[in-house]
Amino acid sequence: MTEQPERQQPERHEDPTPPDIRAGETRPAASADGAGTPAAAAQAQGAASPDGPSSPQGAPSPQAASSPQDPAPQRGAAFGAGATGAQQPDSSQRPEPRRAGIGMVAVAAIAALVGGGVGAGVYAGVTGGAGGPASSQGPVGTNVMINDVDNATVISGVAATVAPSVVTLSVNGGQASGSGSGVVLSEDGYILTNAHVATLSGATAEPSIRVQSYDGRLFDATLVGSDPIADLAVVKVDADVEFQPAEFADSDELNVGDTTIAIGAPLGLSNTVTSGVVSALNRSITVASSAAPESEEAPDAPQPDAPDGWGPFDFWEFDNGPDRGSAPVSSTIALPVIQTDAAINPGNSGGALLDEDGKVIGINVAIASTGNTGSSTAGSIGVGFAIPANLAQRVASELIENGTASHGLLGATVADVTDDRAIDSDVVGASIQSVTPDGAAEQAGLKQGDVVVEFEGLPITGKTDLTAQVRVLPGGAEAELVYVRDGERNTTTVTLGELG
C-alpha cells in the first residue's frame, strides 16, 4: 500500500491510434476470435494531478487518474461479437484496403504469438471504436494504447488483455490510510488483494474501501473476509457493473526462468506494467503480522543484526510505513512465495503476477530491500515475492464462502537444524523440538530430534519452509512427510490439524 496524499498521478490522453485503423474495423474482430476477452483501457502517461477531495469522514479520497477520455466498450464489442458503437464511414472516407490489411495482419501475428485470448485483447483494443464517457454501468475496460501494432510484444499483448482485471484499492480506517492493488475474481465484482492492504496491516476490521477500475471509474467496496495467515483478503464492489475476471494458471507448473509480468499501482500509479522472470520457486519468507494468531509453529527468533530484527531483508510494511497507523506487530507468519525480478514497489501489493499467456501465477505481496532503509524509502532491488496462484485461489474461495480460510497445523515446535546444537545433522531441514500430545506430528510418529527434509514433495531447508508449506494446506488434509532419524530417511503420512 502507498500513502494517499501529495503524490503524482498520470493523466490519461486520447487514444492516439490513427482513425484509419479504428474506424469501421470492429466487425472483423468477431471472426478473429469469437471468444475474445474484453478490450483493455488506455495506458496512463503524462503529468501529475493534485490531490482529490476528502471522503465524508475526512480521510483522503482514493487515488484516481484524471477524468477518463476513453469510453467503456459495449459488451458485444468487448467480447468480439460485432460492432456496437462505431459508425461505418461512407465510401469516400473508407481507409485504403492495403493499409487496413497491414494492421490486421500485424494483429493476427500478435494473436499467433501470445495465444488467442491475449491476441484478441490486442485486436479489440486496436480496432475498437470510440463512444461516450465512461459510466458506472456496463463492462469495465476500454481501448488499450497500442501505438505500434507491427512491433507489439508478448508483454504488450498481456497488458492489453489483463489490465482491465487489475484494480487500485484505496483504504481508510480510523487514523490509518493506504492504497494497493487487487485482482478481479468474478464479473460481479469480487476482488482478491492482500490482507495487509484491506485491513491496513491489521489497523482496522471495518475499513472504508474504494476501488478504481482500469478505465477510471470509482466504486465503493466492502470487506468480505480477511486471512492474515496467507495475507489475503477478498472485497466486493457494491455496484451493478460487470468486471472482467482474471484467469488463473496452475502455479505448480511454473519453471525458473519463465516470463513474469506484474500489473498494479506502485506508488499509486495505476495500470503500471513491469516484467521479468521467475527467479526462484519454493521460496519461503517470514513477515511480521498484526492479526495472525500465535502458534507454536510460528517463527519466533528475530535476527539481531537485521535492519528491523526480522531477517536480512525488509519484507513487511514496505507499502504501509510505521507512521501510517498500522497496528503493532504481535506475531509472525511464514509465506510460501514465488520469487521474481519483475519490478515490484510499494502499492503493487495485491496486484497480479502473470505468465506470458496472461494468466495469474501469483498475487504480489512483498519485496526485499537491503540495509536499514526503512519502509518509507524502500523500493525494488529486483527481489520481489508473490503468493502462488493455487494457494490464492483456495483461500479466496473459502473467504467468499465462509468469510474465513482454513490452514494446516503440524502440532510441533520446529527450528532450523543449523541452529539446533543438540542435533548433529549432515543435511539441512527443520528439526523437531517438541510435539503436541495427540497432535498431528505425534500421531504420525514424529519425535524430538527428527529432521524434516521434505513435505509434499518439496524440499524443506528450515523452519520457515516447513511452516509455510503446512499452512498451504487446509486443516484435515493429508500430506507426505520425509524426515531423517539417526541418519536414515523415513517417510510418513500426517493428517494435519487446523490452525485456530
C-alpha positions in Angstrom: 0.0 0.0 0.0 1.1 3.6 -0.6 0.3 6.8 1.1 -2.6 8.8 -0.5 -1.8 12.5 -0.2 0.6 14.5 -2.4 1.8 12.1 -5.0 1.8 12.3 -8.7 -0.9 10.6 -10.8 -0.7 10.0 -14.5 -3.1 11.8 -16.8 -4.9 9.9 -19.5 -4.8 11.1 -23.0 -6.9 10.4 -26.1 -6.3 7.2 -27.9 -3.6 8.0 -30.5 -4.5 5.1 -32.7 -4.9 6.6 -36.2 -8.6 6.9 -37.3 -7.9 5.0 -40.5 -7.2 1.9 -38.3 -10.0 2.4 -35.8 -12.9 3.4 -37.9 -15.0 0.7 -39.4 -12.8 -2.2 -38.4 -14.7 -3.6 -35.4 -16.8 -6.1 -37.4 -13.8 -8.3 -38.4 -13.0 -8.7 -34.6 -15.8 -11.2 -34.3 -14.3 -13.5 -36.9 -10.8 -13.1 -35.5 -11.7 -14.7 -32.2 -15.3 -15.1 -31.1 -14.2 -15.9 -27.6 -12.0 -12.8 -27.2 -11.7 -11.1 -23.9 -12.8 -7.5 -23.1 -10.6 -4.8 -24.5 -8.2 -3.0 -22.1 -8.2 0.6 -21.3 -5.8 3.4 -22.5 -2.4 3.2 -20.8 -1.7 6.1 -18.4 1.0 8.6 -19.1 1.8 12.3 -18.6 1.9 14.8 -15.8 0.9 14.8 -12.1 -2.5 15.7 -10.8 -3.4 17.4 -7.5 -4.9 15.5 -4.5 -8.6 14.7 -4.8 -11.3 15.7 -2.5 -11.6 14.2 1.0 -14.1 11.5 1.9 -17.1 12.2 4.1 -15.2 11.0 7.1 -12.4 13.5 6.3 -10.0 10.8 5.1 -8.2 11.2 1.8 -10.1 10.1 -1.3 -8.7 7.2 -3.3 -6.1 7.9 -5.9 -7.6 8.1 -9.4 -6.4 9.1 -12.8 -7.8 12.3 -14.3 -11.2 12.0 -16.0 -11.1 9.2 -18.5 -11.1 10.2 -22.1 -11.8 6.8 -23.5 -15.2 5.1 -23.1 -16.0 1.7 -21.7 -16.8 -0.6 -24.6 -20.2 -2.2 -25.0 -20.5 -5.9 -24.2 -20.7 -7.1 -27.8 -17.6 -5.2 -29.0 -15.6 -6.2 -25.9 -16.2 -9.9 -26.5 -15.7 -9.7 -30.3 -19.4 -10.2 -31.0 -19.6 -7.4 -33.5 -19.6 -3.6 -33.6 -21.8 -1.9 -31.1 -20.7 1.7 -31.1 -18.6 2.6 -34.1 -20.0 4.4 -37.1 -19.4 3.0 -40.6 -17.7 5.6 -42.7 -19.0 6.4 -46.2 -17.1 5.0 -49.1 -15.3 8.3 -49.8 -13.7 8.2 -46.3 -13.1 4.4 -46.0 -9.4 3.7 -45.5 -7.4 2.1 -48.3 -7.7 -1.7 -48.1 -3.9 -2.1 -48.2 -3.4 0.0 -45.1 -6.1 -1.7 -43.1 -4.8 -5.1 -44.2 -1.4 -4.3 -42.8 -2.8 -3.6 -39.4 -5.0 -6.7 -39.4 -2.0 -8.9 -40.4 0.1 -7.4 -37.6 -2.7 -8.1 -35.0 -3.0 -11.6 -36.4 0.7 -12.1 -35.8 0.3 -11.0 -32.2 -2.6 -13.4 -31.7 -0.4 -16.2 -33.0 2.5 -15.1 -30.8 0.7 -14.9 -27.5 -2.4 -17.0 -27.9 -6.0 -16.5 -28.9 -7.2 -14.8 -25.7 -4.4 -12.3 -25.4 -4.2 -11.7 -29.1 -7.9 -11.0 -29.3 -7.4 -8.4 -26.5 -4.9 -6.5 -28.5 -7.1 -6.8 -31.7 -10.1 -5.4 -29.9 -8.0 -2.6 -28.4 -6.7 -1.6 -31.7 -9.9 -1.9 -33.8 -12.4 -0.8 -31.2 -14.4 2.4 -31.8 -14.9 5.4 -29.6 -18.1 6.2 -27.7 -19.4 8.3 -24.8 -17.9 8.9 -21.4 -17.4 6.0 -19.0 -20.3 5.4 -16.6 -20.9 3.3 -13.6 -22.7 0.7 -15.6 -21.6 -1.7 -18.3 -18.4 -3.7 -18.7 -15.3 -2.4 -17.1 -12.5 -1.8 -19.6 -11.7 0.5 -22.6 -9.3 0.7 -25.5 -5.7 -0.1 -24.9 -3.0 2.2 -26.1 -1.0 0.3 -28.8 1.0 2.8 -30.8 2.9 0.4 -33.0 0.9 -2.7 -33.7 3.6 -4.1 -36.0 6.1 -4.3 -33.2 3.8 -5.1 -30.2 5.4 -7.6 -27.9 4.1 -10.5 -25.8 4.1 -8.2 -22.8 2.0 -5.7 -24.8 -0.5 -8.4 -25.5 -0.7 -9.5 -21.9 -1.1 -5.9 -20.7 -3.8 -5.2 -23.3 -5.9 -8.1 -22.2 -5.4 -8.4 -18.5 -5.1 -4.8 -17.3 -8.9 -4.5 -17.0 -8.8 -7.3 -14.5 -6.5 -5.4 -12.1 -7.8 -2.6 -9.9 -6.5 0.0 -7.5 -7.7 0.0 -3.9 -7.8 3.0 -1.5 -8.4 2.1 2.1 -9.2 4.2 5.1 -9.8 3.1 8.7 -9.5 5.1 11.9 -6.3 7.1 11.7 -4.8 4.9 9.0 -5.0 5.0 5.2 -3.2 3.5 2.3 -3.6 2.0 -1.2 -2.7 -1.1 -3.0 -3.8 -3.3 -5.9 -6.4 -6.1 -6.5 -7.2 -8.8 -9.0 -10.8 -9.3 -10.2 -12.2 -12.7 -9.4 -15.7 -12.5 -10.9 -17.9 -10.5 -13.2 -20.0 -9.3 -10.2 -17.1 -7.6 -8.5 -15.3 -10.0 -6.1 -11.7 -8.8 -5.9 -8.7 -10.5 -4.3 -6.0 -8.5 -2.6 -3.6 -8.7 0.4 -4.9 -8.7 3.9 -2.4 -6.0 4.8 -3.9 -3.8 2.1 -7.6 -4.4 3.0 -7.1 -4.1 6.8 -4.2 -1.6 6.8 -1.9 -4.2 8.3 -4.5 -5.1 11.0 -5.2 -1.5 11.9 -8.9 -1.8 11.2 -11.5 -4.6 10.9 -14.1 -2.4 9.3 -12.2 -0.5 6.5 -13.7 2.0 4.1 -12.7 0.8 0.7 -12.8 2.5 -2.7 -12.0 0.6 -5.9 -10.7 2.3 -9.1 -11.2 0.4 -12.2 -8.8 0.4 -15.1 -10.9 2.9 -17.0 -11.0 5.3 -14.1 -14.4 4.5 -12.6 -14.7 4.6 -8.8 -16.8 2.1 -6.7 -17.4 1.6 -3.0 -16.5 -1.9 -1.8 -16.9 -3.9 1.4 -14.6 -6.4 3.1 -15.9 -10.0 2.6 -13.2 -11.8 4.5 -9.5 -11.5 5.5 -6.9 -14.2 6.1 -3.8 -12.9 7.9 -2.1 -16.3 7.7 -1.9 -16.2 3.9 -2.0 -12.4 3.8 -5.0 -12.5 1.5 -8.4 -10.8 1.6 -11.5 -10.5 -0.6 -13.5 -7.4 -1.1 -16.8 -6.9 -3.1 -17.7 -3.9 -5.2 -21.1 -2.5 -4.3 -22.3 -1.6 -7.8 -24.3 -3.0 -10.7 -21.3 -3.3 -13.0 -19.7 -6.1 -15.0 -16.0 -6.7 -14.4 -13.6 -8.8 -16.5 -12.3 -11.6 -14.2 -8.7 -12.7 -14.4 -7.8 -16.2 -15.4 -5.6 -18.2 -13.1 -2.8 -20.6 -14.0 -1.6 -23.7 -12.2 1.3 -22.3 -10.2 2.7 -25.8 -9.6 3.6 -26.0 -13.3 6.0 -23.0 -13.2 9.7 -23.2 -14.1 12.5 -21.0 -13.0 13.2 -18.6 -15.9 9.5 -18.4 -17.0 8.4 -14.9 -18.1 6.6 -12.8 -15.4 4.6 -9.7 -15.9 3.4 -7.6 -12.9 0.4 -5.2 -13.2 -0.6 -2.9 -10.3 -0.4 0.5 -8.8 3.1 1.1 -7.5 3.2 4.5 -5.7 -0.4 5.0 -6.7 0.5 4.9 -10.4 -2.4 2.7 -11.7 -2.0 0.4 -14.7 1.7 0.1 -14.3 3.3 -2.9 -16.1 6.7 -4.4 -15.4 8.3 -7.7 -16.5 11.0 -10.2 -15.5 11.3 -13.9 -14.9 10.7 -16.4 -12.2 13.9 -16.1 -10.2 13.2 -18.9 -7.7 10.4 -21.3 -6.7 9.5 -22.9 -3.4 10.9 -19.9 -1.6 9.5 -19.0 1.9 9.7 -15.7 3.7 9.0 -14.6 7.3 6.9 -11.5 7.8 5.6 -9.7 10.8 1.8 -9.7 11.3 -0.5 -7.7 13.5 -3.5 -10.0 13.2 -2.2 -13.6 12.9 -3.0 -16.0 15.7 0.0 -17.2 17.7 1.2 -20.7 17.2 3.9 -22.9 18.5 5.0 -23.3 14.8 5.3 -19.6 14.2 8.9 -18.4 13.5 10.0 -16.7 16.7 13.6 -15.9 16.5 14.4 -12.5 15.0 17.9 -11.9 13.8 19.5 -9.1 15.9 21.8 -8.0 13.0 18.9 -7.4 10.7 17.6 -3.9 9.9 14.3 -4.5 11.6 15.0 -7.6 13.7 13.1 -9.9 11.4 15.6 -11.0 8.8 18.2 -9.9 6.3 15.6 -8.1 4.3 12.8 -5.7 5.0 9.9 -7.9 3.8 7.0 -6.3 5.6 5.3 -2.9 5.9 7.0 -2.0 2.6 3.9 -0.1 1.4 2.5 1.0 4.8 5.1 2.8 6.8 5.2 2.8 10.6 3.8 6.3 10.8 0.7 5.3 8.8 -1.3 3.9 11.7 -0.7 0.2 11.3 -1.3 -2.0 14.3 1.6 -3.1 16.4 3.2 -6.4 15.5 2.0 -9.3 17.6 3.2 -12.4 15.7 4.9 -13.6 12.6 3.8 -15.7 9.7 5.6 -17.8 7.1 4.6 -17.4 3.5 5.4 -19.7 0.5 6.2 -17.4 -2.4 7.3 -17.2 -6.0 10.4 -15.0 -6.4 10.7 -12.7 -9.4 12.9 -9.9 -10.6 10.0 -8.0 -12.2 9.9 -4.6 -10.5 7.5 -4.6 -7.6 7.2 -1.5 -5.5 5.0 0.0 -2.7 1.5 -0.2 -4.0 1.9 -3.3 -6.0 0.6 -5.4 -3.1 -2.4 -7.4 -4.1 -1.8 -7.0 -7.8 -1.3 -9.7 -10.4 1.9 -11.5 -11.3 1.2 -13.1 -14.7 2.7 -15.5 -17.2 3.2 -14.9 -20.9 -0.3 -16.3 -21.5 -1.9 -13.6 -19.4 -2.8 -15.9 -16.6 -2.3 -15.1 -12.9 0.5 -17.1 -11.4 0.7 -15.2 -8.1 -0.5 -12.3 -6.0 2.2 -9.7 -5.4 2.9 -9.4 -1.6 6.3 -8.1 -0.7 9.8 -7.0 -1.7 13.2 -7.4 -0.2 15.4 -4.4 0.5 19.0 -4.3 1.8 20.3 -2.1 4.6 18.4 -0.2 7.2 16.5 1.9 4.7 13.1 2.0 6.3 9.8 1.2 4.6 9.2 4.8 3.5 12.1 4.7 1.1 12.3 1.1 0.2 12.0 0.2 -3.4 12.6 -2.6 -5.8 16.0 -4.2 -5.9 14.9 -7.0 -8.2 13.8 -9.3 -5.5 10.0 -9.5 -5.3 7.6 -12.1 -4.0 4.1 -13.3 -4.9 1.8 -15.7 -3.2 1.3 -18.7 -5.6 -2.0 -18.7 -7.5 -3.1 -22.2 -6.3 -2.9 -21.1 -2.7 -4.6 -17.7 -3.5 -7.5 -19.4 -5.3 -8.1 -21.8 -2.4 -8.1 -19.1 0.2 -10.2 -16.7 -1.9 -12.9 -19.4 -2.5 -13.1 -20.1 1.3 -13.2 -16.4 2.1 -16.1 -15.9 -0.3 -18.0 -18.9 1.0 -17.2 -18.7 4.7 -15.5 -15.4 5.5 -12.5 -17.3 6.8 -9.9 -19.7 5.5 -8.5 -23.0 6.9 -4.8 -23.7 7.4 -3.0 -26.8 8.5 -1.3 -27.3 11.9 1.5 -29.8 12.4 1.4 -29.8 16.2 5.2 -29.4 16.8 7.7 -26.7 17.6 10.5 -26.6 15.0 13.8 -24.9 14.5 16.4 -24.6 11.7 18.7 -27.6 12.0 21.7 -25.3 11.6 20.7 -23.5 14.8 19.9 -26.7 16.8 23.1 -27.6 18.6 21.5 -30.7 20.1 21.4 -32.3 16.7 24.4 -33.5 14.6 22.9 -33.5 11.1 24.6 -33.7 7.8 21.5 -32.3 5.9 19.6 -29.1 6.2 16.0 -29.2 7.3 13.6 -28.4 10.2 14.4 -30.1 13.4 11.5 -31.2 15.7 12.0 -29.5 19.1 8.8 -30.9 20.7 5.5 -32.4 19.7 2.0 -31.6 21.0 0.4 -34.5 22.8 -2.1 -36.2 20.4 -1.3 -33.7 17.8 -0.7 -34.4 14.1 3.0 -34.8 14.4 2.9 -37.2 17.3 0.2 -39.3 15.6 2.4 -39.5 12.5 5.2 -40.9 14.6 7.5 -37.8 14.7 9.7 -37.3 17.7 12.0 -34.7 19.2 15.3 -34.7 17.2 13.8 -35.8 13.9 14.8 -33.5 10.9 12.1 -32.9 8.4 13.7 -32.6 4.9 10.7 -32.9 2.6 7.0 -32.0 2.7 4.6 -33.0 -0.1 7.5 -33.5 -2.5 9.0 -30.1 -1.8 12.5 -29.6 -0.1 12.5 -28.3 3.4 15.6 -26.2 4.3 14.4 -24.9 7.7 11.5 -24.0 10.0 10.2 -21.2 7.7 9.9 -23.7 4.8 8.1 -26.3 6.9 5.7 -23.8 8.5 4.8 -22.1 5.2 4.1 -25.4 3.4 2.0 -26.8 6.2 -0.1 -23.6 6.1 -0.7 -24.0 2.3 -2.9 -27.0 3.1 -6.3 -26.8 4.9 -6.9 -28.4 8.2 -7.6 -32.1 7.9 -5.5 -32.5 4.8 -3.1 -35.5 4.5 0.5 -34.9 3.5 3.5 -37.0 2.9 6.5 -36.0 5.0 10.1 -37.2 4.8 12.3 -37.0 7.9 15.8 -38.1 9.0 16.2 -40.0 12.2 19.6 -41.4 13.3 20.9 -40.8 9.8 18.2 -42.7 8.0 15.4 -41.2 5.8 11.9 -42.2 6.7 8.5 -41.3 5.1 5.2 -40.9 6.9 1.8 -39.6 6.2 0.5 -36.9 8.5 -3.1 -35.7 8.9 -2.9 -32.1 9.7 -4.8 -30.4 12.5 -6.3 -27.0 11.9 -4.8 -23.7 13.0 -7.1 -21.9 15.4 
